[in-house]
Amino acid sequence: MDWDDLRVFLAVARCESLSGAGKRLKIDPATVGRRIARLEDAVGARLFQKSPQGYALTGEGARLMPHAERVEAALEGAAEALSEPEGLTGQIRIGAPDGCANYLLPQVLARICDANPGLEVQLVALPRVFNLSKREADMAIGVSRPEAGRLTVQKLADYQLHLAASRGYLAAHPPITGRESLRSHRLVGYIPDMIFDKELDYLAEIGQPSPPLASNSVSVQLNFLRQGAGLGIVHDFALPAAPELVRVIPDQVELKRTFWLIRHADDGRVERLNRFAELLTRESRAEMARLEAYSVQLG
């Protein structure tokens, strides 16, 4: 069994199309198709089922997938072992929810890249869960710990959230003395049917109805609040980026959450990714502590 054919197999499985795999591998789709046919002949089994939606793994293809991924990880590990150990190099892609990606990771990743000039980091900020099996990213940050899949999970950092509003909004509206007084205020939050993780259903947790002003983006919600549109739940680590905002009844409304660093199980053999994960964890915890301490000073 040829590694080049396995590499093509992995690309088709992850992209679910010959053209997508060809683009990823920088070869034409016809060549991709020939490689897949050659691999199927070699193993004596059909590995993909073509449909209008694309190329889906057959049962035999699904059984081959973890073995191909282990070969991939072993080869990457061997390359890492022979490379210079002084600094991290190459490309690493991270998927993260947009609040984390906008207000925590930029400064963290900048410091890591400053210390490792040969490193290229791609940060994909999307309000959804990433599919590591399809290699949408080398690692992902989630707001809840996954319970299924061939994954390794470690705690990245704990964080806190509070109600917040702009000083202008608070000056122009009735005083907020407790949760019961929130009924007379406009709330800002997530679009209910676009909440991709139960950990993000903040308003329901504090007993509030669906918000009249909503977005699937943390950054958009924060900008609503900065414009004086209402009250919303805000990450403490995002408050330093929005000095117009202050925390509201923090002694009565305080939520605690955790960011989890999620990786494909086979990547534990890749020393470069292990070293990057260690740096990311250490720097994220330090930056989280700094930002949350500063947010308390802001009020």
Sequence and secondary structure as in RCSB ss.txt:
>XXXX:A:sequence
MDWDDLRVFLAVARCESLSGAGKRLKIDPATVGRRIARLEDAVGARLFQKSPQGYALTGEGARLMPHAERVEAAL
EGAAEALSEPEGLTGQIRIGAPDGCANYLLPQVLARICDANPGLEVQLVALPRVFNLSKREADMAIGVSRPEAGR
LTVQKLADYQLHLAASRGYLAAHPPITGRESLRSHRLVGYIPDMIFDKELDYLAEIGQPSPPLASNSVSVQLNFL
RQGAGLGIVHDFALPAAPELVRVIPDQVELKRTFWLIRHADDGRVERLNRFAELLTRESRAEMARLEAYSVQLG
>XXXX:A:secstr
  HHHHHHHHHHHHHSSHHHHHHHHTS HHHHHHHHHHHHHHHTS  EEEETTEEEE HHHHHHHHHHHHHHHHH
HHHHHHHS SSS  EEEEEEE HHHHHHTHHHHHHHHHHH TTEEEEEEE SS   TTTTS SEEEESS   SSS
EEEEEEEEEEEEEEEEHHHHHHS    SGGGGGGS EEE  GGG  SGGG HHHHTT    SEE S HHHHHHHH
HTT  EEEEEGGGGGG TTEEEESTTT EEEEEEEEEEEGGGGG HHHHHHHHHHHHHHHHHHHHHHHHHHHH 
